[in-house]
Amino acid sequence: SNDVAIANALAAAFQGSATYPQSAGLPEVTTSFQGYNAQIVGTIAGLADSAGRDLEVQELFMGQLESRLSQTGGVSIHAELTNMIKLQNAYSAAAKVVSTVNKMFEILDNVLR
């Protein structure tokens, strides 16, 4: 009946050959439905493989950039400690100058009284 006819038509469609237009990176091709699906799966697998390799390259590149950044942007404890000691010595010297000038003004004030 109709169910058998539909099943036979579907079987014929799947087994028969058809021309599939160029689409999504696939060329126009005349093949079976199964053959066309195999080409789609093969193309997708190739794209996935390529994307995976691209990801590996990008991750490697990112790792190299992070390494360079940490090497150039990292804080050198030795250099920072040296700068801090220099600043402490400069502050100490400036404090002594201010203290000496203050004593000079006290002496001058006492002389002028």
Rosetta silent file (secondary structure, phi, psi, omega in degrees, C-alpha in Angstrom):
SEQUENCE: SNDVAIANALAAAFQGSATYPQSAGLPEVTTSFQGYNAQIVGTIAGLADSAGRDLEVQELFMGQLESRLSQTGGVSIHAELTNMIKLQNAYSAAAKVVSTVNKMFEILDNVLR
SCORE:     score description
SCORE:     0.000 S_00000001
   1 L     0.000 -152.049 -177.270    0.000    0.000    0.000 S_00000001
   2 H   -65.722  -38.449 -179.788    1.051    3.607    0.566 S_00000001
   3 H   -62.492  -41.221  179.027    3.446    2.759    3.405 S_00000001
   4 H   -66.713  -40.116  179.871    5.299    0.272    1.212 S_00000001
   5 H   -64.865  -40.901  179.027    5.454    2.769   -1.642 S_00000001
   6 H   -65.985  -43.245  179.268    6.855    5.442    0.649 S_00000001
   7 H   -63.165  -42.155  178.388    9.446    3.030    2.036 S_00000001
   8 H   -65.095  -39.383  179.138   10.455    1.964   -1.477 S_00000001
   9 H   -65.622  -40.630  177.867   10.710    5.613   -2.600 S_00000001
  10 H   -65.197  -43.322  179.364   12.909    6.447    0.416 S_00000001
  11 H   -61.615  -41.949  178.837   15.129    3.429   -0.226 S_00000001
  12 H   -65.293  -39.464 -179.956   15.490    4.440   -3.868 S_00000001
  13 H   -65.070  -40.965 -179.738   16.305    8.028   -2.869 S_00000001
  14 H   -72.000  -31.291 -178.254   18.998    6.879   -0.444 S_00000001
  15 H   -89.141  -24.699 -177.025   20.510    4.405   -2.910 S_00000001
  16 L   -77.099  172.293 -178.498   20.205    6.552   -5.999 S_00000001
  17 E  -102.899  142.889  178.550   22.564    9.209   -7.201 S_00000001
  18 E  -141.874  159.310  176.266   21.809   12.931   -7.039 S_00000001
  19 E   -97.635  121.881  179.611   23.655   16.150   -7.750 S_00000001
  20 E  -105.509  129.956 -176.206   24.295   18.193   -4.639 S_00000001
  21 L   -70.767  163.273  176.118   25.172   21.877   -5.158 S_00000001
  22 L   -60.539  131.963 -177.967   28.326   23.549   -3.841 S_00000001
  23 E  -163.285  139.387  172.621   27.755   24.378   -0.195 S_00000001
  24 L    48.724   44.285  176.989   29.706   25.023    3.012 S_00000001
  25 L    86.539   -4.086  177.354   33.109   24.367    1.480 S_00000001
  26 E   -95.688  140.026  177.071   32.015   21.282   -0.432 S_00000001
  27 L   -76.343  165.045  173.090   32.175   21.306   -4.222 S_00000001
  28 L   -63.134  135.171 -175.002   29.185   20.407   -6.374 S_00000001
  29 E  -146.721  145.372  173.527   29.092   16.629   -6.500 S_00000001
  30 E  -109.870  114.464 -176.338   26.958   13.864   -7.954 S_00000001
  31 E  -160.132 -178.766  175.790   26.824   10.963   -5.536 S_00000001
  32 E   -78.268  165.723  177.471   24.530    8.951   -3.311 S_00000001
  33 H   -60.293  -41.762  178.911   22.997   10.420   -0.196 S_00000001
  34 H   -64.109  -41.165  178.310   25.323    8.241    1.875 S_00000001
  35 H   -64.943  -39.646  178.518   28.340    9.396   -0.149 S_00000001
  36 H   -65.888  -42.095  177.532   27.363   13.045    0.286 S_00000001
  37 H   -62.969  -38.041  177.478   26.965   12.559    4.052 S_00000001
  38 H   -63.183  -38.566  177.410   30.406   10.907    4.146 S_00000001
  39 H   -66.183  -39.728  178.323   31.876   13.968    2.417 S_00000001
  40 H   -62.158  -48.129 -179.338   30.178   16.274    4.915 S_00000001
  41 H   -62.497  -41.640  178.598   31.509   14.261    7.860 S_00000001
  42 H   -62.592  -42.087  178.668   34.991   14.147    6.300 S_00000001
  43 H   -64.667  -43.855  179.387   35.003   17.907    5.725 S_00000001
  44 H   -64.005  -41.943  178.661   33.844   18.601    9.274 S_00000001
  45 H   -62.393  -40.939  177.793   36.473   16.218   10.673 S_00000001
  46 H   -64.155  -41.958  178.071   39.163   17.979    8.625 S_00000001
  47 H   -65.299  -39.889  178.783   38.002   21.394    9.834 S_00000001
  48 H   -64.986  -41.065  178.297   37.917   20.178   13.439 S_00000001
  49 H   -63.060  -44.247  179.210   41.440   18.770   13.102 S_00000001
  50 H   -63.184  -42.331  178.874   42.677   22.033   11.597 S_00000001
  51 H   -64.402  -37.236  178.110   40.988   24.043   14.355 S_00000001
  52 H   -64.567  -41.738  177.967   42.615   21.795   16.962 S_00000001
  53 H   -67.178  -39.871  177.223   46.062   22.363   15.466 S_00000001
  54 H   -61.185  -39.672  178.535   45.396   26.105   15.277 S_00000001
  55 H   -63.503  -42.561  178.604   44.394   26.046   18.944 S_00000001
  56 H   -61.033  -42.162  179.145   47.617   24.253   19.890 S_00000001
  57 H   -64.131  -43.819 -179.501   49.669   26.854   18.003 S_00000001
  58 H   -65.583  -38.312  177.933   47.763   29.715   19.654 S_00000001
  59 H   -65.865  -39.722  177.203   48.192   28.171   23.107 S_00000001
  60 H   -63.383  -45.939  178.914   51.934   27.770   22.498 S_00000001
  61 H   -61.488  -42.439  179.744   52.179   31.378   21.298 S_00000001
  62 H   -63.621  -40.354  177.566   50.170   32.573   24.310 S_00000001
  63 H   -62.261  -40.671  178.474   52.488   30.658   26.635 S_00000001
  64 H   -65.391  -40.913  178.487   55.515   32.292   25.039 S_00000001
  65 H   -64.561  -42.120  178.613   53.944   35.746   25.408 S_00000001
  66 H   -63.307  -38.709  178.603   53.082   35.090   29.054 S_00000001
  67 H   -64.064  -45.708  178.883   56.655   33.929   29.679 S_00000001
  68 H   -63.316  -40.028 -179.983   58.109   37.047   28.071 S_00000001
  69 H   -63.393  -43.333 -179.505   55.715   39.256   30.006 S_00000001
  70 H   -67.278  -31.512  179.573   56.668   37.683   33.312 S_00000001
  71 H   -73.146  -39.867 -176.488   60.369   38.042   32.454 S_00000001
  72 H   -89.033  -29.015 -175.816   60.144   41.701   31.443 S_00000001
  73 H  -100.337   -2.164 -178.259   57.376   42.853   33.752 S_00000001
  74 L   -69.473  152.905  179.858   58.385   40.939   36.837 S_00000001
  75 L   -88.001  129.539  175.469   59.496   42.775   39.926 S_00000001
  76 L   -90.560  113.122 -179.204   63.147   42.390   40.864 S_00000001
  77 H   -60.966  -39.950 -179.664   63.261   42.190   44.647 S_00000001
  78 H   -61.121  -47.503 -179.083   66.964   43.097   44.622 S_00000001
  79 H   -65.646  -40.533 -179.985   66.399   46.229   42.525 S_00000001
  80 H   -66.880  -38.986  178.605   63.377   47.287   44.586 S_00000001
  81 H   -65.987  -40.802  177.527   65.275   46.778   47.858 S_00000001
  82 H   -61.697  -44.710  178.418   68.221   48.805   46.538 S_00000001
  83 H   -63.524  -39.237  179.702   65.877   51.640   45.531 S_00000001
  84 H   -64.795  -40.803  178.514   64.179   51.543   48.936 S_00000001
  85 H   -64.238  -41.660  177.606   67.542   51.802   50.730 S_00000001
  86 H   -61.004  -43.593  179.029   68.518   54.749   48.530 S_00000001
  87 H   -65.077  -39.752  177.985   65.232   56.488   49.342 S_00000001
  88 H   -63.561  -41.526  178.895   65.677   55.831   53.077 S_00000001
  89 H   -66.011  -41.015  178.574   69.194   57.281   52.969 S_00000001
  90 H   -64.241  -40.582  178.171   67.982   60.335   51.024 S_00000001
  91 H   -64.201  -42.499  179.570   65.155   60.831   53.543 S_00000001
  92 H   -62.633  -43.505  179.196   67.582   60.506   56.434 S_00000001
  93 H   -63.997  -42.379  179.356   69.964   63.056   54.861 S_00000001
  94 H   -64.715  -37.529  177.946   67.107   65.474   54.202 S_00000001
  95 H   -64.211  -38.811  178.418   65.931   65.090   57.811 S_00000001
  96 H   -65.654  -40.131  178.159   69.441   65.940   59.055 S_00000001
  97 H   -62.297  -45.554  179.900   69.536   69.048   56.840 S_00000001
  98 H   -63.012  -42.569  179.131   66.161   70.190   58.178 S_00000001
  99 H   -62.542  -43.487  179.440   67.276   69.500   61.766 S_00000001
 100 H   -64.393  -44.372  179.074   70.547   71.446   61.243 S_00000001
 101 H   -63.429  -38.915  178.781   68.739   74.408   59.667 S_00000001
 102 H   -63.011  -42.397  177.554   66.251   74.366   62.531 S_00000001
 103 H   -64.135  -38.667  179.506   69.115   74.502   65.070 S_00000001
 104 H   -63.282  -40.493  178.254   70.723   77.358   63.106 S_00000001
 105 H   -66.970  -36.372  177.290   67.485   79.346   63.288 S_00000001
 106 H   -63.671  -44.609  179.593   67.248   78.690   67.043 S_00000001
 107 H   -63.156  -45.447  179.519   70.836   79.931   67.536 S_00000001
 108 H   -62.031  -39.790  179.799   70.162   82.978   65.332 S_00000001
 109 H   -65.798  -40.119  178.584   66.976   83.700   67.244 S_00000001
 110 H   -67.831  -35.540  179.795   68.863   83.491   70.584 S_00000001
 111 H   -68.967  -39.667 -175.910   71.643   85.792   69.305 S_00000001
 112 H   -78.861   -8.349  179.387   69.166   88.396   68.114 S_00000001
 113 L   -85.291    0.000    0.000   67.264   88.551   71.411 S_00000001
